[in-house]
Amino acid sequence: MKTWKVIGLMSGSSIDGLDMAYVEFRKEQNRWQYDLLVGETVEYSEKWLQTLQNIRSFSSDELKTLHVRFGTLMGEQVRQFIKKHHLKPDLIASHGHTVFHNPAKGYTFQLGDGQAIANTTRLTTVADFRIKDITLGGQGAPLVPIGDELLFDEYKACINLGGIANISFKHNQQRVAFDVCPANQLLNFLSNKKGFDYDKDGNLASRGVLMEPLYQKLSEDPFYLKPFPKSLSNEYIAEHFIPIIDAASGTVEDKLHTVILHIADQLHKAITFLQKRDDIYSAPVVHRELRTIKGELLVTGGGARNRFLISELDDLTTYRITVPSPLLIDYKEALVFALMGVLKINGEINCLASATGASKDSSGGVIHLP
């Protein structure tokens, strides 16, 4: 039985650092199985952090240079990761760091040149997973649903609480998925104002109170009126959500509290689609001990550690919320990109049109040989 040993790389919109996951995949009875063995996040230096935060202001020449430099940096981090944990990977699969994403205009760009990674590590590298789907008329996002379909299909839905919250679930025998709302990007933005990288356990938010005008303004964003499949970009969040939060008068704690309630409400609206489909009565006032549990929701991403957010979401849904091991919470996205790399190498579908809105399923990614 063939076992694929892969390192998946992910740099998310929260800019927490470079996520690296070492995963072994095998196919048993025509089903993919995985072992997530090692995960590690390397924080960016202050210089790289500033660069990534301001990268959309760089010239095209500067971007081209940074593309290779960042790929080389990623490759160097992978080499250290391999040496530290005595790993023997067959393959690297890298998402890179999204700089621009505008499917309406037909482009997306993830920083971190795949060839630079391959040359630095001397390992075959798969990168640029999004662009093929966009050329097929899709959003180029979300991509993680292929992993939800092949590895986590026992759950009613999979929710990722990263910089952007997204959800995937089965609908009419197809896996559908979409970005729901901004999440950690907003929470971390506010936490930074208090000198913290993030709001640990949602402690700051739990001390705040609801700011009704801010809550209302956030909820009125036109993105929420779009049908799925749909995706959010970092640029959109910076232009549409951050200014509203900045302009609101109130304490950081109150703003965090309000944003948490906004995230929970938008997720609840997405989950309500499931509840209606399954003919489940749902009302926010139903006491959790009296609810009939109709399945499990797998919640991962950094926001899964925010106890206040999880508690608020749990109050709104009739599904049981499952928060998995810390390793899976933090490295599920890197794990799925590792799987996507294996699927690409094998010539198998790794991007679902039902999730992205493309004209057909595809096998995305560019293979770089060292």
C-alpha angles and dihedrals in degrees: 000000000000115000118196116209108200140171113213119201127201133173108186133205091256087067091220091147141276112316115210123186127183110208135174117210130192135166118235120180089346093305126111116240126188143194114203099204108166135016129179136169120207114202117226120246115254089255094053091043091056090045094053093045092054101030097116089068093059124106122250091255091051091048092052090052093046091048091064095037092052091047089052090049090051090049092051091050090050091052090053090046091053093048095045095052098032093239130171106199124182095201147012122219115192130189093185124202117302113236102163129015118173112146091172087066093038103249144103130170129197117189117231117076111236093211091054089052092049093048093047095048099031087228131120108260131198116203142150095060098165109053099072092057091050091052086055091057097264133129092247084231152124098028100165093080090083087065092046089052097047102032109021106032093128089078123084088226140352119224124192116199102195129127083309123030116230137172137203131190143149117276123173089349092305131104109245126183141168144169109267106190144317111290128161092014089068096037094049091045089058095040090055088062088064092047096258129120089220141349103268110224088344089281095147092046092049090059093054133081133228117278099206097194092051091045090052094048093050091049092052095064110129092230088077092061094058118102119237140292090066137138137204124222129210088239092056092051092048092050102039110027108027095057091052092052092045093050095050117101113231146084123294088245092055092047091049091049091050094047091049090054090047092052092047091049094049091048089049090054090053091047091048087068086062092046093052091046091053091044092242121157109234131186129157091228095062108116110239094234090056098049124109107232111224102180144318134287116208109217120192138156128076092297090065086075091057100098094189092054093046091049092051091048092047090055091058104047137068091210124092112249115225118198106189132205118314089248093058093040091058103033108034093108093049088047092053093049088052087055091047089055092054091047091050093050089050093048093244130140112274102163123061119215090202088065100039104032094240122151091251145356114276146184104241131192139072119253115223119193119205 
